[in-house]
Amino acid sequence: MKPALLLVDDNEEILEFLEQELNEKYLIIKALNGRQAFALLTEEVIQLVICDVMMPVMDGFELCKLIKTNFDYSHIPVILLTARNTLQSKIEGLELGADAYIEKPFSPEYLQVQIANLLANRAKIKEYFASSPLVHIKSMAYSKADELFLERLNEAIYANLEDTELDVEKLAQLVNMSRPTLYRKIKSISDLSPNELVNITRLKKATELLLEGQYKIYEVAEMVGYGSQTNFGRNFFKQFGMTPTDYLAMTGKRPR
């Protein structure tokens, strides 16, 4: 699926221009002011916001601040577009958490590169977390709010590792969030479903237990919520590209 971009500008001609430039690679959602845009964030899974600064009702600075200080949306990258080319306005935008600040008039090619770079950097971080056995979940955080959320989520999963029925419903109850909000937040930060994140967290905990050298592989499988060593080994290989035995050999440990 195409990444979803939210375009925000009170000038409909600019919105149409941006849509024409970007709709080949991205799913485009449009809003005419910050208030309308913020309401759309509750309805759509947005990967990136491109927002004009000077708008009625709610300007770009206000919207950027709302996004970056709101727990549900603080992970979303924001590009600010503005005709105000003073150093002070740039500083203000960046202080509010904007990920990029582009002056008008701008090159569409330059905007395309900024969007691609922001999304690619986040994709690399997600991939690194998912494929590296010992990389902590906090590596995917884009803000302090995200870091606290991921820590709380990790603790909830760790405390219930042996529960083979741990799913998004139970996880939402454990972290005191609605299921849709939890799903949207996890999907946006990690590009994983809650169930996929639970599975990866189980496997990462398994690597820690394996490295301790105190447990046999089948014991580790049971400790992290797998019903069989075969299923555990299959999932471990699928996620990390090696079997638990290979992983131990690579790290200089011997399987028990």
C-alpha positions in Angstrom: 0.0 0.0 0.0 1.1 3.6 -0.7 2.1 5.6 2.4 -0.6 8.1 3.3 0.3 11.8 3.3 -1.9 14.5 4.8 -1.6 17.8 2.9 -2.8 20.9 4.7 -3.2 24.3 3.0 -6.0 26.9 2.8 -5.1 27.5 -0.8 -6.9 24.8 -2.8 -4.8 25.4 -5.9 -1.7 24.6 -3.9 -3.4 21.4 -2.6 -4.2 20.4 -6.1 -0.7 21.1 -7.3 0.8 19.0 -4.5 -1.6 16.2 -5.0 -0.7 16.0 -8.7 3.0 15.9 -7.8 2.7 13.3 -5.1 -0.2 11.0 -5.9 1.8 8.6 -8.0 3.8 7.4 -5.0 1.5 8.3 -2.1 -2.1 8.2 -0.9 -3.2 11.8 -0.6 -5.5 13.2 2.1 -6.2 16.9 2.1 -7.3 19.5 4.7 -7.8 23.3 4.4 -6.7 24.2 7.9 -5.0 22.8 11.0 -8.2 22.0 12.9 -9.6 20.0 10.0 -6.3 18.2 9.6 -6.1 17.3 13.2 -9.6 15.8 13.1 -8.5 13.7 10.1 -5.7 12.2 12.1 -8.2 10.4 14.3 -9.7 8.7 11.2 -6.7 7.8 9.1 -3.3 6.2 9.6 -1.1 9.0 8.3 2.6 8.5 7.6 3.6 12.1 7.1 2.1 15.6 7.3 2.9 18.5 4.9 1.5 21.7 6.2 1.5 25.4 5.3 2.3 27.7 8.1 0.0 30.7 7.4 -3.7 29.4 7.6 -6.9 30.6 9.2 -8.6 28.7 12.1 -5.4 26.9 13.1 -2.0 27.7 11.5 0.8 25.3 10.8 2.8 26.1 13.9 -0.3 25.3 16.1 -0.9 22.0 14.2 2.7 21.0 14.5 2.7 21.6 18.2 -0.5 19.6 18.6 0.8 16.7 16.7 4.2 16.6 18.4 2.8 16.9 21.9 -0.1 14.5 21.4 0.7 10.9 22.5 -1.3 9.3 19.6 0.4 11.3 16.8 3.8 12.4 18.1 5.6 9.9 15.9 4.3 11.4 12.6 6.9 13.5 10.7 5.8 17.0 9.9 7.1 19.1 7.0 6.3 22.8 7.3 5.9 24.9 4.1 6.1 28.7 4.4 6.7 32.0 2.6 8.1 33.3 5.9 11.8 32.9 5.3 13.1 34.6 8.4 15.5 32.7 10.7 13.2 33.2 13.6 10.3 31.5 11.9 12.6 28.6 11.0 13.7 28.3 14.6 10.1 28.4 15.8 9.1 25.6 13.5 12.0 23.4 14.5 11.5 24.1 18.2 7.9 22.9 17.8 9.2 19.6 16.5 9.0 20.0 12.7 11.1 17.5 10.9 11.7 19.7 7.9 11.1 23.4 7.0 10.8 24.3 3.3 10.5 27.8 2.0 8.1 28.8 -0.7 8.5 28.8 -3.7 10.0 25.4 -3.6 11.1 22.7 -6.0 8.7 19.8 -6.2 11.7 17.5 -6.6 13.2 18.9 -3.4 10.0 18.2 -1.5 9.9 14.7 -3.0 13.4 14.0 -1.7 12.6 15.4 1.8 9.5 13.1 2.0 11.4 10.1 0.7 14.3 10.6 3.2 12.0 11.0 6.2 10.1 7.9 5.4 13.2 5.9 4.4 15.0 6.8 7.7 12.0 5.6 9.7 11.8 2.4 7.6 15.4 1.6 8.2 15.0 2.1 12.0 11.9 -0.3 11.9 13.8 -2.9 9.9 16.8 -2.7 12.1 14.7 -3.3 15.2 12.8 -6.2 13.7 15.8 -8.0 12.3 18.3 -7.5 15.1 17.9 -9.9 18.1 19.2 -7.6 20.8 18.0 -4.2 19.6 15.6 -2.7 22.2 12.1 -1.6 21.2 12.9 2.0 22.3 15.2 2.3 19.2 12.0 3.1 17.2 10.9 6.1 19.4 10.8 9.5 17.7 9.9 11.4 20.8 10.0 11.1 24.6 6.2 10.3 24.5 6.9 7.5 22.1 9.8 6.2 24.2 7.6 6.1 27.3 4.8 4.3 25.4 7.1 1.7 24.0 8.7 1.0 27.4 5.2 0.5 28.9 4.2 -1.7 26.1 7.4 -3.8 26.4 6.9 -4.2 30.1 3.3 -5.4 29.6 4.4 -8.0 27.0 7.3 -9.2 29.2 5.0 -9.6 32.2 2.8 -11.8 30.2 5.2 -13.7 28.0 4.0 -17.2 29.1 0.4 -16.3 28.1 0.1 -18.1 24.7 -3.2 -16.2 24.1 -1.8 -12.7 24.5 -3.3 -10.7 21.7 -4.3 -7.1 20.8 -7.4 -7.3 23.0 -5.5 -8.3 26.1 -2.6 -6.0 25.3 -5.0 -3.0 25.0 -6.4 -3.8 28.5 -2.9 -4.1 30.0 -1.8 -0.7 28.7 -5.3 0.9 29.3 -5.9 1.9 25.7 -8.7 1.3 23.3 -7.9 -1.4 20.7 -8.1 0.9 17.7 -5.8 3.5 19.3 -3.3 0.8 20.3 -3.4 -0.7 16.8 -2.9 2.6 15.1 -0.1 3.7 17.4 1.9 0.4 17.1 1.3 0.2 13.3 2.5 3.8 12.8 5.6 3.5 14.9 6.8 0.0 13.9 4.9 -0.9 10.7 3.9 -4.0 12.6 0.5 -5.2 13.8 0.2 -5.7 17.6 0.4 -9.4 17.2 3.5 -9.2 15.1 5.1 -6.9 17.7 4.2 -9.4 20.5 5.8 -12.2 18.6 9.0 -10.2 17.9 9.2 -9.2 21.6 8.9 -12.9 22.6 11.7 -13.8 20.3 13.9 -10.9 21.5 13.4 -12.0 25.1 14.3 -15.5 24.0 17.7 -14.3 22.7 18.4 -12.8 26.1 17.5 -16.1 27.9 19.5 -18.1 25.4 22.6 -16.0 26.0 22.3 -16.5 29.8 23.2 -20.2 29.1 21.0 -21.5 31.9 18.2 -23.0 29.9 17.7 -25.5 27.2 16.1 -24.3 24.0 12.8 -26.0 24.7 12.7 -24.4 28.1 13.3 -21.0 26.6 10.5 -21.7 24.1 8.1 -22.4 26.9 9.2 -19.3 28.9 8.4 -16.9 26.1 5.0 -18.4 25.3 5.6 -21.0 22.6 3.8 -24.3 22.8 6.5 -26.2 21.0 10.2 -26.0 20.3 9.6 -26.6 16.6 7.2 -23.6 16.3 9.7 -21.5 18.2 12.6 -22.5 16.0 10.6 -21.8 12.8 9.6 -18.3 14.0 13.1 -17.5 15.3 14.5 -18.4 11.8 11.9 -16.5 10.0 12.6 -13.3 12.1 16.4 -13.4 12.4 17.5 -15.6 9.5 19.1 -18.2 11.8 18.0 -21.0 14.1 18.4 -20.7 17.9 21.3 -23.2 17.7 23.0 -21.1 15.0 22.5 -18.0 17.0 24.2 -19.6 20.1 27.0 -20.8 17.9 27.5 -17.3 16.4 27.7 -15.7 19.9 30.1 -18.4 21.2 27.5 -20.2 23.4 26.7 -23.9 23.3 23.1 -25.1 23.4 22.2 -27.0 26.4 
